[in-house]
Amino acid sequence: MSSPADDILRLYDDHAAAFARLRSQALFERGWLDAFMDAMPPSGREVLDLGCGTGLPLAAHLAARGCRITGLDGAPAMIAAARRNLPDHRWLLADMREPPALGPFHGLLAWHSFFHLAHDAQRRMFPVFARLAHAGAALMFTSGPGHGEALGEFEGRPLYHASLDAAEYKGLLATSGFELLRHVREDPSCGGATVWLARKGLPAD
């Protein structure tokens, strides 16, 4: 029997319609999305949305502001919904832990998706972020407020979350070539999300 950590993609695939119905479209994340765009380099607006879900409302907001979206999700029903919602953008069925050959991108987003990965899988994502990121690219992801694991519930099944501690995230960003721009723990203006915004360093002259 699979563990809750291993069941995440199957859970979202089985209940994509419920997710779409329950997912707030109020866009209380707008302030962070705008900061993410402001952190992107002026050279382009190619964004990779890792764990994109249905594309609503985050990718839709970025697309409306001129971004070209490539979305990855390992749940087929989520990708099918994203293709219906934003047919002019690119949606790929893939696990964020093993992305296809893509990029580089001017922005990487892993909003309320990265924190479904187990601790070691999260650590292994930082070289992936670096590989996918253009020089000067913005990276934004959400985590838990501190080190640990937690089980929520979605449609009667356990919903796995994990987080490293803040010091480890800061170290992983630094060693992967990212400068931390802003970090807010349990941001009350964003539904209590713990958010990280970073930028990949420019090459030395």
ChimeraX commands (.cxc) that place a marker at each C-alpha (Angstrom):
marker #1 position 0.00,0.00,0.00 radius 0.5
marker #1 position 1.39,3.39,-0.97 radius 0.5
marker #1 position 2.19,6.05,1.62 radius 0.5
marker #1 position 0.36,9.42,1.67 radius 0.5
marker #1 position 3.50,11.03,0.23 radius 0.5
marker #1 position 3.45,8.64,-2.71 radius 0.5
marker #1 position -0.29,9.05,-3.23 radius 0.5
marker #1 position -0.37,12.79,-3.91 radius 0.5
marker #1 position -0.59,12.66,-7.70 radius 0.5
marker #1 position -3.19,9.89,-7.65 radius 0.5
marker #1 position -5.23,11.81,-5.09 radius 0.5
marker #1 position -5.31,14.97,-7.20 radius 0.5
marker #1 position -6.01,13.00,-10.36 radius 0.5
marker #1 position -8.93,11.19,-8.75 radius 0.5
marker #1 position -10.42,14.40,-7.36 radius 0.5
marker #1 position -9.49,17.09,-9.89 radius 0.5
marker #1 position -13.12,18.17,-10.24 radius 0.5
marker #1 position -13.45,18.64,-6.48 radius 0.5
marker #1 position -10.20,20.60,-6.41 radius 0.5
marker #1 position -11.43,22.90,-9.17 radius 0.5
marker #1 position -14.72,23.45,-7.34 radius 0.5
marker #1 position -13.11,24.17,-3.98 radius 0.5
marker #1 position -10.07,26.15,-5.10 radius 0.5
marker #1 position -10.56,29.85,-4.32 radius 0.5
marker #1 position -10.57,32.13,-7.34 radius 0.5
marker #1 position -10.36,35.29,-5.20 radius 0.5
marker #1 position -6.67,35.67,-6.12 radius 0.5
marker #1 position -5.52,36.72,-2.66 radius 0.5
marker #1 position -2.07,35.69,-3.96 radius 0.5
marker #1 position -2.00,38.71,-6.31 radius 0.5
marker #1 position 0.57,40.66,-4.30 radius 0.5
marker #1 position 3.06,37.80,-4.37 radius 0.5
marker #1 position 2.43,37.11,-8.05 radius 0.5
marker #1 position 3.10,40.74,-8.87 radius 0.5
marker #1 position 6.31,40.65,-6.81 radius 0.5
marker #1 position 7.30,37.48,-8.69 radius 0.5
marker #1 position 6.83,39.26,-12.02 radius 0.5
marker #1 position 8.75,42.30,-10.79 radius 0.5
marker #1 position 11.66,40.00,-9.85 radius 0.5
marker #1 position 11.84,38.45,-13.33 radius 0.5
marker #1 position 14.50,39.73,-15.75 radius 0.5
marker #1 position 13.43,42.25,-18.40 radius 0.5
marker #1 position 14.61,39.89,-21.13 radius 0.5
marker #1 position 11.52,37.68,-21.12 radius 0.5
marker #1 position 8.36,36.38,-19.52 radius 0.5
marker #1 position 8.63,32.59,-19.96 radius 0.5
marker #1 position 7.26,31.00,-16.78 radius 0.5
marker #1 position 7.37,27.37,-15.66 radius 0.5
marker #1 position 4.54,26.49,-13.27 radius 0.5
marker #1 position 5.54,23.32,-11.39 radius 0.5
marker #1 position 2.49,21.51,-10.08 radius 0.5
marker #1 position 0.25,23.81,-12.10 radius 0.5
marker #1 position -3.07,22.13,-11.32 radius 0.5
marker #1 position -5.90,23.51,-13.44 radius 0.5
marker #1 position -4.07,26.73,-14.29 radius 0.5
marker #1 position -6.63,28.76,-12.35 radius 0.5
marker #1 position -6.22,31.29,-10.95 radius 0.5
marker #1 position -2.43,31.73,-10.74 radius 0.5
marker #1 position -1.27,30.86,-14.25 radius 0.5
marker #1 position -4.26,32.70,-15.70 radius 0.5
marker #1 position -3.26,35.86,-13.84 radius 0.5
marker #1 position 0.34,35.62,-15.04 radius 0.5
marker #1 position -0.83,34.94,-18.61 radius 0.5
marker #1 position -3.09,37.98,-18.50 radius 0.5
marker #1 position -0.04,40.06,-17.56 radius 0.5
marker #1 position 1.89,38.87,-20.60 radius 0.5
marker #1 position 3.63,35.72,-19.39 radius 0.5
marker #1 position 3.97,32.65,-21.57 radius 0.5
marker #1 position 3.17,29.67,-19.36 radius 0.5
marker #1 position 4.54,26.15,-19.44 radius 0.5
marker #1 position 2.73,24.08,-16.83 radius 0.5
marker #1 position 3.82,20.71,-15.43 radius 0.5
marker #1 position 1.63,18.43,-13.38 radius 0.5
marker #1 position 1.77,14.71,-12.74 radius 0.5
marker #1 position -2.02,14.32,-12.50 radius 0.5
marker #1 position -3.56,13.76,-15.96 radius 0.5
marker #1 position -6.93,15.24,-14.97 radius 0.5
marker #1 position -5.26,18.44,-13.81 radius 0.5
marker #1 position -3.36,18.85,-17.07 radius 0.5
marker #1 position -6.54,18.18,-19.05 radius 0.5
marker #1 position -8.31,20.94,-17.11 radius 0.5
marker #1 position -5.43,23.38,-17.63 radius 0.5
marker #1 position -5.50,22.72,-21.37 radius 0.5
marker #1 position -9.22,23.54,-21.41 radius 0.5
marker #1 position -8.81,26.64,-19.28 radius 0.5
marker #1 position -5.79,28.16,-21.04 radius 0.5
marker #1 position -5.50,26.45,-24.44 radius 0.5
marker #1 position -2.99,28.95,-25.83 radius 0.5
marker #1 position -0.30,27.92,-23.35 radius 0.5
marker #1 position 1.76,24.73,-22.96 radius 0.5
marker #1 position 0.72,22.02,-20.50 radius 0.5
marker #1 position 2.82,18.90,-19.95 radius 0.5
marker #1 position 2.06,15.75,-18.01 radius 0.5
marker #1 position 5.20,15.28,-15.93 radius 0.5
marker #1 position 6.36,14.90,-12.35 radius 0.5
marker #1 position 8.19,18.03,-11.19 radius 0.5
marker #1 position 10.89,15.81,-9.69 radius 0.5
marker #1 position 11.79,14.54,-13.17 radius 0.5
marker #1 position 10.95,17.32,-15.61 radius 0.5
marker #1 position 11.58,16.86,-19.32 radius 0.5
marker #1 position 14.28,18.85,-21.10 radius 0.5
marker #1 position 12.93,22.40,-20.88 radius 0.5
marker #1 position 13.99,25.98,-20.43 radius 0.5
marker #1 position 15.62,27.98,-19.34 radius 0.5
marker #1 position 12.75,30.06,-17.94 radius 0.5
marker #1 position 12.54,33.61,-16.64 radius 0.5
marker #1 position 10.30,32.56,-13.77 radius 0.5
marker #1 position 9.77,29.32,-11.82 radius 0.5
marker #1 position 6.66,28.92,-9.69 radius 0.5
marker #1 position 5.90,26.03,-7.31 radius 0.5
marker #1 position 2.91,27.34,-5.38 radius 0.5
marker #1 position 1.22,24.89,-2.96 radius 0.5
marker #1 position 2.80,22.00,-4.86 radius 0.5
marker #1 position 6.45,21.80,-3.76 radius 0.5
marker #1 position 5.37,21.28,-0.15 radius 0.5
marker #1 position 3.73,17.98,-1.07 radius 0.5
marker #1 position 7.20,16.49,-1.66 radius 0.5
marker #1 position 9.01,14.56,1.07 radius 0.5
marker #1 position 12.09,16.15,2.65 radius 0.5
marker #1 position 14.74,14.51,0.49 radius 0.5
marker #1 position 12.74,15.13,-2.68 radius 0.5
marker #1 position 12.55,18.81,-1.76 radius 0.5
marker #1 position 16.31,18.97,-1.29 radius 0.5
marker #1 position 16.86,17.40,-4.70 radius 0.5
marker #1 position 14.65,20.02,-6.35 radius 0.5
marker #1 position 17.07,22.89,-5.86 radius 0.5
marker #1 position 19.56,21.75,-8.53 radius 0.5
marker #1 position 16.52,21.21,-10.76 radius 0.5
marker #1 position 15.41,24.80,-10.13 radius 0.5
marker #1 position 18.91,26.02,-11.00 radius 0.5
marker #1 position 19.02,24.00,-14.21 radius 0.5
marker #1 position 15.64,25.29,-15.37 radius 0.5
marker #1 position 16.28,28.93,-14.51 radius 0.5
marker #1 position 17.60,31.62,-16.82 radius 0.5
marker #1 position 20.20,33.96,-15.31 radius 0.5
marker #1 position 18.26,36.49,-13.26 radius 0.5
marker #1 position 15.14,34.28,-13.15 radius 0.5
marker #1 position 12.66,34.57,-10.30 radius 0.5
marker #1 position 11.83,31.51,-8.19 radius 0.5
marker #1 position 8.82,31.46,-5.91 radius 0.5
marker #1 position 7.57,28.54,-3.83 radius 0.5
marker #1 position 5.57,27.88,-0.69 radius 0.5
marker #1 position 6.60,25.71,2.23 radius 0.5
marker #1 position 5.43,24.90,5.72 radius 0.5
marker #1 position 6.26,27.24,8.60 radius 0.5
marker #1 position 8.95,24.94,10.04 radius 0.5
marker #1 position 10.59,21.55,9.74 radius 0.5
marker #1 position 8.20,18.63,9.87 radius 0.5
marker #1 position 5.50,16.59,8.19 radius 0.5
marker #1 position 1.74,17.02,8.39 radius 0.5
marker #1 position -1.29,15.16,7.12 radius 0.5
marker #1 position -4.38,17.06,6.08 radius 0.5
marker #1 position -7.43,15.57,4.43 radius 0.5
marker #1 position -8.92,15.96,0.98 radius 0.5
marker #1 position -11.99,14.11,-0.19 radius 0.5
marker #1 position -11.67,11.67,2.70 radius 0.5
marker #1 position -8.05,10.75,1.98 radius 0.5
marker #1 position -4.83,11.85,3.72 radius 0.5
marker #1 position -3.10,14.84,2.11 radius 0.5
marker #1 position 0.64,14.88,2.76 radius 0.5
marker #1 position 2.74,18.00,3.39 radius 0.5
marker #1 position 6.37,18.39,4.42 radius 0.5
marker #1 position 8.74,21.23,5.09 radius 0.5
marker #1 position 12.38,21.82,5.86 radius 0.5
marker #1 position 13.33,24.55,8.29 radius 0.5
marker #1 position 14.02,28.09,7.16 radius 0.5
marker #1 position 17.78,27.86,7.64 radius 0.5
marker #1 position 18.00,24.84,5.38 radius 0.5
marker #1 position 15.92,26.45,2.64 radius 0.5
marker #1 position 18.18,29.52,2.80 radius 0.5
marker #1 position 21.25,27.31,2.49 radius 0.5
marker #1 position 19.81,25.34,-0.43 radius 0.5
marker #1 position 18.92,28.52,-2.26 radius 0.5
marker #1 position 22.40,29.95,-1.75 radius 0.5
marker #1 position 24.26,26.83,-2.82 radius 0.5
marker #1 position 22.05,26.58,-5.93 radius 0.5
marker #1 position 22.89,30.14,-6.97 radius 0.5
marker #1 position 19.75,31.93,-5.81 radius 0.5
marker #1 position 19.57,35.17,-3.82 radius 0.5
marker #1 position 16.70,35.30,-1.33 radius 0.5
marker #1 position 14.63,38.41,-1.98 radius 0.5
marker #1 position 11.73,37.95,0.43 radius 0.5
marker #1 position 10.42,35.34,2.85 radius 0.5
marker #1 position 7.25,35.62,4.93 radius 0.5
marker #1 position 6.20,32.94,7.38 radius 0.5
marker #1 position 2.44,32.34,7.45 radius 0.5
marker #1 position 1.63,35.55,5.60 radius 0.5
marker #1 position -1.76,36.74,6.95 radius 0.5
marker #1 position -2.44,38.65,3.72 radius 0.5
marker #1 position -2.08,35.43,1.68 radius 0.5
marker #1 position -4.18,32.87,3.48 radius 0.5
marker #1 position -1.39,32.04,5.92 radius 0.5
marker #1 position 0.98,30.80,3.22 radius 0.5
marker #1 position 4.71,30.64,3.96 radius 0.5
marker #1 position 6.28,32.10,0.83 radius 0.5
marker #1 position 9.80,32.27,-0.57 radius 0.5
marker #1 position 10.85,34.58,-3.41 radius 0.5
marker #1 position 14.37,34.35,-4.81 radius 0.5
marker #1 position 16.35,35.31,-7.90 radius 0.5
marker #1 position 19.04,33.34,-9.70 radius 0.5
marker #1 position 22.31,35.20,-9.80 radius 0.5
marker #1 position 23.72,36.70,-12.94 radius 0.5
marker #1 position 26.95,35.25,-14.35 radius 0.5
marker #1 position 30.14,37.00,-13.32 radius 0.5
marker #1 position 31.69,39.34,-15.85 radius 0.5
marker link #1:1,2 radius 0.2
marker link #1:2,3 radius 0.2
marker link #1:3,4 radius 0.2
marker link #1:4,5 radius 0.2
marker link #1:5,6 radius 0.2
marker link #1:6,7 radius 0.2
marker link #1:7,8 radius 0.2
marker link #1:8,9 radius 0.2
marker link #1:9,10 radius 0.2
marker link #1:10,11 radius 0.2
marker link #1:11,12 radius 0.2
marker link #1:12,13 radius 0.2
marker link #1:13,14 radius 0.2
marker link #1:14,15 radius 0.2
marker link #1:15,16 radius 0.2
marker link #1:16,17 radius 0.2
marker link #1:17,18 radius 0.2
marker link #1:18,19 radius 0.2
marker link #1:19,20 radius 0.2
marker link #1:20,21 radius 0.2
marker link #1:21,22 radius 0.2
marker link #1:22,23 radius 0.2
marker link #1:23,24 radius 0.2
marker link #1:24,25 radius 0.2
marker link #1:25,26 radius 0.2
marker link #1:26,27 radius 0.2
marker link #1:27,28 radius 0.2
marker link #1:28,29 radius 0.2
marker link #1:29,30 radius 0.2
marker link #1:30,31 radius 0.2
marker link #1:31,32 radius 0.2
marker link #1:32,33 radius 0.2
marker link #1:33,34 radius 0.2
marker link #1:34,35 radius 0.2
marker link #1:35,36 radius 0.2
marker link #1:36,37 radius 0.2
marker link #1:37,38 radius 0.2
marker link #1:38,39 radius 0.2
marker link #1:39,40 radius 0.2
marker link #1:40,41 radius 0.2
marker link #1:41,42 radius 0.2
marker link #1:42,43 radius 0.2
marker link #1:43,44 radius 0.2
marker link #1:44,45 radius 0.2
marker link #1:45,46 radius 0.2
marker link #1:46,47 radius 0.2
marker link #1:47,48 radius 0.2
marker link #1:48,49 radius 0.2
marker link #1:49,50 radius 0.2
marker link #1:50,51 radius 0.2
marker link #1:51,52 radius 0.2
marker link #1:52,53 radius 0.2
marker link #1:53,54 radius 0.2
marker link #1:54,55 radius 0.2
marker link #1:55,56 radius 0.2
marker link #1:56,57 radius 0.2
marker link #1:57,58 radius 0.2
marker link #1:58,59 radius 0.2
marker link #1:59,60 radius 0.2
marker link #1:60,61 radius 0.2
marker link #1:61,62 radius 0.2
marker link #1:62,63 radius 0.2
marker link #1:63,64 radius 0.2
marker link #1:64,65 radius 0.2
marker link #1:65,66 radius 0.2
marker link #1:66,67 radius 0.2
marker link #1:67,68 radius 0.2
marker link #1:68,69 radius 0.2
marker link #1:69,70 radius 0.2
marker link #1:70,71 radius 0.2
marker link #1:71,72 radius 0.2
marker link #1:72,73 radius 0.2
marker link #1:73,74 radius 0.2
marker link #1:74,75 radius 0.2
marker link #1:75,76 radius 0.2
marker link #1:76,77 radius 0.2
marker link #1:77,78 radius 0.2
marker link #1:78,79 radius 0.2
marker link #1:79,80 radius 0.2
marker link #1:80,81 radius 0.2
marker link #1:81,82 radius 0.2
marker link #1:82,83 radius 0.2
marker link #1:83,84 radius 0.2
marker link #1:84,85 radius 0.2
marker link #1:85,86 radius 0.2
marker link #1:86,87 radius 0.2
marker link #1:87,88 radius 0.2
marker link #1:88,89 radius 0.2
marker link #1:89,90 radius 0.2
marker link #1:90,91 radius 0.2
marker link #1:91,92 radius 0.2
marker link #1:92,93 radius 0.2
marker link #1:93,94 radius 0.2
marker link #1:94,95 radius 0.2
marker link #1:95,96 radius 0.2
marker link #1:96,97 radius 0.2
marker link #1:97,98 radius 0.2
marker link #1:98,99 radius 0.2
marker link #1:99,100 radius 0.2
marker link #1:100,101 radius 0.2
marker link #1:101,102 radius 0.2
marker link #1:102,103 radius 0.2
marker link #1:103,104 radius 0.2
marker link #1:104,105 radius 0.2
marker link #1:105,106 radius 0.2
marker link #1:106,107 radius 0.2
marker link #1:107,108 radius 0.2
marker link #1:108,109 radius 0.2
marker link #1:109,110 radius 0.2
marker link #1:110,111 radius 0.2
marker link #1:111,112 radius 0.2
marker link #1:112,113 radius 0.2
marker link #1:113,114 radius 0.2
marker link #1:114,115 radius 0.2
marker link #1:115,116 radius 0.2
marker link #1:116,117 radius 0.2
marker link #1:117,118 radius 0.2
marker link #1:118,119 radius 0.2
marker link #1:119,120 radius 0.2
marker link #1:120,121 radius 0.2
marker link #1:121,122 radius 0.2
marker link #1:122,123 radius 0.2
marker link #1:123,124 radius 0.2
marker link #1:124,125 radius 0.2
marker link #1:125,126 radius 0.2
marker link #1:126,127 radius 0.2
marker link #1:127,128 radius 0.2
marker link #1:128,129 radius 0.2
marker link #1:129,130 radius 0.2
marker link #1:130,131 radius 0.2
marker link #1:131,132 radius 0.2
marker link #1:132,133 radius 0.2
marker link #1:133,134 radius 0.2
marker link #1:134,135 radius 0.2
marker link #1:135,136 radius 0.2
marker link #1:136,137 radius 0.2
marker link #1:137,138 radius 0.2
marker link #1:138,139 radius 0.2
marker link #1:139,140 radius 0.2
marker link #1:140,141 radius 0.2
marker link #1:141,142 radius 0.2
marker link #1:142,143 radius 0.2
marker link #1:143,144 radius 0.2
marker link #1:144,145 radius 0.2
marker link #1:145,146 radius 0.2
marker link #1:146,147 radius 0.2
marker link #1:147,148 radius 0.2
marker link #1:148,149 radius 0.2
marker link #1:149,150 radius 0.2
marker link #1:150,151 radius 0.2
marker link #1:151,152 radius 0.2
marker link #1:152,153 radius 0.2
marker link #1:153,154 radius 0.2
marker link #1:154,155 radius 0.2
marker link #1:155,156 radius 0.2
marker link #1:156,157 radius 0.2
marker link #1:157,158 radius 0.2
marker link #1:158,159 radius 0.2
marker link #1:159,160 radius 0.2
marker link #1:160,161 radius 0.2
marker link #1:161,162 radius 0.2
marker link #1:162,163 radius 0.2
marker link #1:163,164 radius 0.2
marker link #1:164,165 radius 0.2
marker link #1:165,166 radius 0.2
marker link #1:166,167 radius 0.2
marker link #1:167,168 radius 0.2
marker link #1:168,169 radius 0.2
marker link #1:169,170 radius 0.2
marker link #1:170,171 radius 0.2
marker link #1:171,172 radius 0.2
marker link #1:172,173 radius 0.2
marker link #1:173,174 radius 0.2
marker link #1:174,175 radius 0.2
marker link #1:175,176 radius 0.2
marker link #1:176,177 radius 0.2
marker link #1:177,178 radius 0.2
marker link #1:178,179 radius 0.2
marker link #1:179,180 radius 0.2
marker link #1:180,181 radius 0.2
marker link #1:181,182 radius 0.2
marker link #1:182,183 radius 0.2
marker link #1:183,184 radius 0.2
marker link #1:184,185 radius 0.2
marker link #1:185,186 radius 0.2
marker link #1:186,187 radius 0.2
marker link #1:187,188 radius 0.2
marker link #1:188,189 radius 0.2
marker link #1:189,190 radius 0.2
marker link #1:190,191 radius 0.2
marker link #1:191,192 radius 0.2
marker link #1:192,193 radius 0.2
marker link #1:193,194 radius 0.2
marker link #1:194,195 radius 0.2
marker link #1:195,196 radius 0.2
marker link #1:196,197 radius 0.2
marker link #1:197,198 radius 0.2
marker link #1:198,199 radius 0.2
marker link #1:199,200 radius 0.2
marker link #1:200,201 radius 0.2
marker link #1:201,202 radius 0.2
marker link #1:202,203 radius 0.2
marker link #1:203,204 radius 0.2
marker link #1:204,205 radius 0.2
view
